[in-house]
Structure formats: C-alpha cells, structure tokens
Amino acid sequence: MQKSSEGNYFEDFRPGMEISHAVPRTVTTGDVALYSALYGMRFPVQSSDAFSQDCGLRQAPLDNLLVFHVVFGKTVPDVSLNAVANLGYADCRFLVPAWPGDSFHARSEVIGVRENSNGRTGIVYVRSTGYNQHGQAVVSFVRWVMVNKRDTASPAPHGIVPDLPAHIPGSELVIPQDLDFARYDPVLAGSLHGFEAYEIGEKINHIDGMTIEEAEHQIATRLYQNTAKGHFDAVLQRSSRFGRRIVYGGHVMSLARSLSFNGLANAAFVAGINGGRHLNPAAAGDTVYCWSEVLDKHPVSGRSDIGAVRVRMIATKDAPCSGFPDPSSAEALLELDYWVLVPRFGDEARGDGQ
C-alpha cells in the first residue's frame, strides 16, 4: 500500500465533497516577528501591545493576512498540490480576532467544478474555513484553482460554477469585540488621515517598492506550511510553462499590503476581501510596487470612532505606479478588492451611521 500522497487531481473533486485538512498550526509571537521581518509591516495595532491596549484590545492581534495565509496553507495538500495556478478569491470574511498562541485547523467544501476545453485541466471552487482551538470560525473564504487531470481520458464531473457575491456589504463586516478607536493616536500611528479624509474615486500611489528575494519568498511560504510544488521544486519547474519557481501569490498580497502603509497607514484591520485575482506570476528578482483606489466608504452604524473603507489595490512588478497602471497591463501582478477598518477623526465622525 502506497504511504505517500500525490494529492488530488481534477477528476477527484465532486461538488459537496468535504475535506478536513492536516495539520493544526499554533501561531506564536516568533511567527509574528518573522512575518513582520519578511514584509516590514508597520500597522500599529498589530505592531504594539500598548497601542492595541489603548484601542481596547488585550494585546496586539495577529495580522489577518497572516491568519489567511496559515489557513490557506492548510488547504494546499488537498486542494492545490497539483494546481497549475491559483486563480482568485472571493467572500473572505474575518470573523473573530486571532491572537498569538492560537492554534488553527481548516476544513473545505467543494462548491463547484468545471473542466477546461483543453481536457487536461479544470477549475475547482472551494470554500475553506479556519477554526481556532475553541472551535470558533476565524476566517472563511472562497478560492478557485486550476488543477491538472491525472488522466486526460477520464470523464469530467458534472460542471457547476457557484454564484459568488460581488462584494461583502459594509453592514456585514465584523468589528472585533472591544475594539475602540476613541484613543487611537494618529501621531504614533504615523498619519493624520482618518476615515473622513478618503474620497470615493481617490487614487493613491504608495511610491515605495520591494524586491522579492528567492530565500525570503520560500521562507514565507514555509511559514504558512504551504507545500505547493511550484514554489520549491526547481527541477520540476524547469519543465513547467514558467521554466522556474514562482512566488506564492499570497506573498505578493502581503508585500503590497505592507507597501500600502505609505498612504493608508491608518487602515488598521483588513476586515474582508471582496475579491482578488493573480494577474501574472511573480518570481525572485521582481520588484513589487502598488497603488490603491477608494471604491466605497461605510460609516459603522452607532460608532463615532470607526468606519470601513473599500479599497482596490493593484500590485505591479518592476513598474512604479505614479501613472496608476491598469490591471490589464503586462506588469500587473495582483488586483485585490478589500475592506479596511479606519479610525474616524474630526467633526464628520457623528456616530449616526450616515
């Protein structure tokens, strides 16, 4: 009996199939320090226990993208070990805060499958949920991935493409319990721009760039226990369509989020991801830049201290973003539509939800 696993191929998936993923993962303060070192994250709520305590929290919470990556990594051996590419995300909701010392495990349900016209690959849609050690759902998201077939002659499962929401309504965002931005210090945070300062349609060039190093992107991907072959096996990837190892798309996501601090320093929490697409692959040596556009704003009802801003972020490779390059350009790496929680300052913070 074969003891090792080759992972699932396209024809192994069926709508309604449920998967419990191995292995539980405890995220420690050491992991947080490594994550901060890899990306240079500077958002104050996740950087400082004292700052977080002034905002009503017991300590600095885990960065929500770190939680997303860890849960994503749990799903890879069962969902995307034989993937050609991870294509996109939708309806990602962060449900309760996560803290250093929490342990996470994950389960997924296959919600759609569709064979591609080439007969060699297909698209698999899954909803994955990460749970903490108390059994609480911490994060839930949909992703879809192109997966190779084991045998091109094998029959395809009946095709189902799920209906997915265009975005998460602002009224459905979860505000962390006890979070209170009444004592949020914008000087310590590094920016005086709060919720009322951002205008719908405004574009922000985040200016700075960060070059991807081979060792760093592999360390980051190992941090999440993501085992996808395309990121690690140089011998195997020589015969791939890329001819080399490619970077985990979530690494680009966190790099861009870190770079966005210059212009969105008070975007304290990623509250939800409406949708995301990896537009082109990234590899070691590429330099990531990004720009953002404000798509919408949602004043949280009954709160004078906090609002939600919906942002579209475009990350590029080797292309500074002063001209706001289009996501259809050859330099574009990532398009991410997401909500952030932002403190409210000034006379416009009325607390009436309007």
C-alpha positions in Angstrom: 0.0 0.0 0.0 1.4 3.4 -1.0 2.1 5.5 2.0 2.9 8.8 0.3 0.3 11.1 -1.2 0.3 12.5 -4.7 -2.6 14.9 -3.8 -5.9 15.3 -5.6 -6.3 15.8 -9.3 -9.2 17.4 -11.0 -11.3 14.3 -11.5 -11.0 13.5 -7.8 -13.2 16.5 -6.8 -17.0 16.5 -6.6 -19.4 19.2 -5.6 -20.4 18.7 -2.0 -17.1 16.9 -1.1 -15.9 17.9 2.3 -12.2 17.8 3.3 -10.6 18.1 6.8 -7.1 19.3 6.4 -4.0 18.4 8.4 -2.0 19.7 10.4 -3.1 22.0 13.2 -0.8 25.0 13.5 -0.1 27.2 16.6 1.0 30.7 15.6 3.4 32.2 18.1 5.0 35.6 18.7 8.1 34.2 17.0 6.0 33.6 13.9 4.7 37.2 14.1 8.2 38.5 14.4 9.2 36.5 11.3 6.2 37.7 9.4 7.0 41.3 10.3 10.6 40.8 9.2 9.7 39.4 5.9 7.2 42.1 4.9 8.2 45.1 7.1 4.6 45.5 8.4 4.1 48.8 10.4 0.4 49.0 11.1 0.4 50.0 14.8 -2.5 47.8 16.1 -0.6 44.6 15.0 2.8 46.1 15.9 2.4 47.2 19.6 0.6 45.7 22.6 0.5 49.1 24.2 -1.1 50.7 21.2 -3.7 47.9 20.9 -4.5 48.1 24.6 -5.2 51.8 24.1 -7.7 50.7 21.4 -9.5 48.4 23.8 -7.8 45.1 22.9 -6.0 42.8 25.3 -2.8 42.8 23.2 -1.7 43.1 19.6 -3.8 40.7 17.5 -2.4 38.6 14.7 -2.4 40.3 11.3 -5.5 39.0 9.5 -3.5 38.3 6.3 -1.1 36.1 8.4 -4.2 34.1 9.6 -5.4 33.9 6.0 -2.1 32.5 4.7 -1.8 29.9 7.5 -5.4 28.6 6.8 -4.7 28.7 3.1 -1.5 26.7 3.6 -3.5 24.0 5.4 -5.7 23.5 2.3 -2.9 23.2 -0.3 -2.0 19.5 0.1 -5.6 18.5 -0.6 -6.8 21.2 -2.9 -3.9 22.6 -5.0 -0.9 20.3 -4.8 -1.4 19.5 -8.5 -2.5 23.0 -9.4 -1.4 24.9 -12.5 -2.4 28.2 -10.9 -4.4 29.7 -8.0 -6.8 32.0 -9.9 -8.8 34.0 -7.4 -10.6 34.7 -4.1 -14.0 35.9 -3.1 -16.1 36.5 0.0 -13.3 36.3 2.5 -14.6 37.2 6.0 -12.6 37.6 9.2 -15.0 36.5 11.9 -13.2 36.8 15.3 -9.8 38.3 16.2 -6.8 35.9 16.4 -4.1 36.1 18.9 -0.5 34.8 19.4 -0.8 31.3 20.8 -4.0 30.4 18.9 -4.0 27.1 17.0 -5.7 26.8 13.7 -7.1 24.0 11.6 -9.1 24.1 8.4 -11.9 22.4 6.6 -13.1 22.9 3.0 -16.1 22.1 0.9 -16.0 21.8 -2.9 -18.7 24.1 -4.2 -18.0 23.9 -7.9 -16.0 22.2 -10.7 -15.6 22.9 -14.4 -13.4 21.1 -16.9 -11.4 23.3 -19.3 -11.8 23.0 -23.0 -8.3 21.6 -23.4 -9.4 18.4 -21.5 -6.1 18.5 -19.5 -7.2 20.7 -16.6 -10.2 22.0 -14.8 -11.3 24.7 -12.3 -12.1 23.7 -8.7 -14.0 26.1 -6.4 -13.8 25.5 -2.6 -15.0 27.3 0.4 -12.4 27.0 3.2 -12.9 27.8 6.8 -10.2 28.2 9.5 -11.0 27.4 13.1 -9.2 28.2 16.4 -8.6 25.8 19.3 -12.0 26.7 20.7 -13.8 25.6 17.6 -14.7 29.2 16.6 -14.6 30.0 12.9 -11.9 32.6 12.5 -11.8 33.1 8.7 -13.9 31.9 5.8 -13.1 32.4 2.1 -13.8 31.0 -1.4 -11.0 30.4 -3.8 -10.8 28.8 -7.2 -7.8 27.0 -8.7 -6.8 25.4 -12.0 -5.9 21.8 -11.3 -4.3 19.2 -13.6 -6.1 16.0 -14.5 -4.5 12.7 -13.7 -5.7 11.1 -16.9 -6.9 13.3 -19.8 -9.2 10.5 -20.9 -11.1 10.3 -17.6 -14.6 11.6 -17.6 -15.2 15.1 -16.1 -17.5 15.6 -13.2 -20.7 17.5 -14.0 -19.9 21.2 -14.2 -21.1 23.6 -11.6 -20.0 27.2 -11.2 -21.1 28.8 -7.9 -22.8 32.1 -7.7 -20.5 34.4 -5.6 -21.2 37.8 -4.1 -19.7 40.8 -6.0 -18.6 42.2 -2.6 -19.3 41.9 1.1 -21.8 44.6 2.2 -20.2 47.0 4.6 -23.0 46.3 7.1 -21.9 42.6 7.3 -18.3 43.3 8.3 -17.3 42.0 11.8 -15.9 44.7 14.1 -13.6 43.0 16.6 -15.1 42.8 20.1 -13.8 45.6 22.4 -12.2 47.5 19.6 -12.4 51.2 20.4 -10.6 53.8 18.3 -11.6 56.7 20.6 -8.0 56.8 22.0 -6.3 55.9 18.7 -3.2 58.1 18.4 -2.7 59.2 14.8 0.7 60.7 15.6 2.1 57.4 16.9 0.4 55.6 14.0 2.2 57.8 11.5 -0.6 59.5 9.7 -3.3 62.1 10.4 -5.6 60.8 7.6 -8.7 59.1 9.1 -11.9 57.8 7.6 -13.2 61.2 6.6 -10.0 62.1 4.7 -10.5 59.5 2.0 -12.8 60.2 -1.0 -14.5 57.7 -3.2 -12.6 57.5 -6.5 -9.4 58.8 -5.0 -6.2 57.1 -6.2 -3.1 56.7 -4.1 0.4 55.9 -5.3 2.2 54.1 -2.5 5.5 55.1 -4.0 7.8 52.5 -2.4 9.0 49.2 -4.0 10.2 46.0 -2.5 12.3 43.4 -4.4 11.4 39.7 -4.0 14.4 37.6 -2.8 14.4 33.8 -3.5 15.1 32.9 0.1 12.5 35.3 1.6 9.6 34.1 -0.5 10.4 30.5 0.2 10.7 31.2 3.9 7.4 33.0 3.9 5.7 30.1 2.1 7.2 27.6 4.5 6.0 29.8 7.4 2.4 29.0 6.2 3.2 25.3 5.6 2.2 25.8 2.0 3.6 22.8 0.1 2.7 23.8 -3.5 5.4 22.3 -5.8 5.7 25.4 -8.0 7.3 27.4 -5.2 10.0 25.0 -4.1 11.0 22.3 -6.7 13.4 23.9 -9.1 14.0 20.6 -11.0 10.3 20.1 -11.6 9.7 23.7 -12.6 12.3 23.7 -15.3 9.8 21.8 -17.5 6.8 24.0 -16.4 5.4 26.7 -18.6 7.2 29.3 -16.4 10.6 27.5 -16.5 11.4 28.4 -12.9 9.9 28.5 -9.4 7.2 31.1 -9.0 6.2 33.1 -5.9 3.2 32.2 -3.8 0.5 34.8 -4.7 -0.2 35.5 -1.1 3.4 36.7 -0.7 2.7 39.4 -3.2 -0.5 40.2 -1.4 1.3 40.8 1.9 4.1 42.7 0.3 1.6 45.1 -1.3 -0.3 45.5 1.9 2.9 46.4 3.7 3.8 48.9 0.9 0.3 50.5 1.2 1.2 51.8 4.6 2.6 54.8 2.8 -0.8 56.4 2.1 -3.1 54.1 4.1 -1.2 54.0 7.5 -4.5 54.1 9.5 -6.0 51.2 7.6 -5.8 49.3 10.8 -7.5 46.0 10.0 -8.2 44.1 6.8 -11.9 43.3 7.6 -12.8 41.4 4.5 -11.6 40.5 1.0 -14.3 41.0 -1.6 -12.3 39.5 -4.5 -8.8 39.0 -5.7 -7.1 37.9 -8.9 -3.5 36.9 -9.6 -2.9 38.6 -13.0 0.6 37.4 -13.8 3.2 35.2 -12.0 6.0 36.8 -9.9 9.5 35.4 -9.5 12.6 36.2 -7.4 14.2 39.4 -8.6 10.9 41.1 -9.4 10.3 44.4 -7.6 6.7 45.0 -6.3 5.0 48.3 -6.4 1.4 49.1 -5.8 -1.4 51.7 -5.9 -4.9 51.9 -4.5 -8.3 53.3 -5.4 -11.0 54.1 -2.9 -14.1 52.3 -4.1 -16.6 52.9 -1.2 -17.0 54.0 2.4 -19.2 52.7 5.1 -19.7 54.6 8.4 -20.3 51.9 11.0 -23.7 52.5 12.5 -23.7 53.8 16.0 -20.0 54.3 16.1 -18.2 57.7 16.1 -14.8 56.1 16.3 -14.6 53.8 13.3 -15.5 53.4 9.7 -14.8 51.0 6.8 -13.1 51.9 3.5 -13.3 49.7 0.5 -10.1 49.7 -1.5 -8.9 48.2 -4.8 -5.2 47.6 -4.7 -3.1 46.9 -7.9 0.3 45.4 -7.4 2.9 45.5 -10.3 6.3 44.1 -11.0 9.2 46.4 -12.0 6.7 49.2 -12.7 6.4 52.2 -10.3 2.8 53.3 -10.0 2.8 57.1 -10.4 0.8 56.6 -13.6 -1.6 54.1 -11.9 -1.0 51.2 -14.4 -4.1 49.3 -15.4 -4.6 45.7 -14.1 -4.7 44.6 -17.8 -1.1 45.7 -18.3 1.7 43.1 -18.6 3.3 44.4 -15.4 0.3 43.8 -13.2 0.6 41.0 -10.6 -2.4 41.3 -8.4 -5.8 43.0 -8.2 -7.3 42.9 -4.7 -10.6 44.4 -3.6 -10.9 44.6 0.2 -12.3 46.4 3.2 -10.2 48.0 5.9 -11.3 49.4 9.3 -10.1 53.0 9.7 -10.4 55.4 12.7 -12.7 58.4 12.4 -11.3 61.8 13.3 -12.8 65.3 13.2 -16.2 66.8 13.0 -17.5 64.4 10.4 -17.4 61.5 13.0 -21.0 61.8 14.1 -21.7 58.2 15.1 -25.1 58.1 13.3 -24.1 55.6 10.6 -24.8 58.2 7.8 
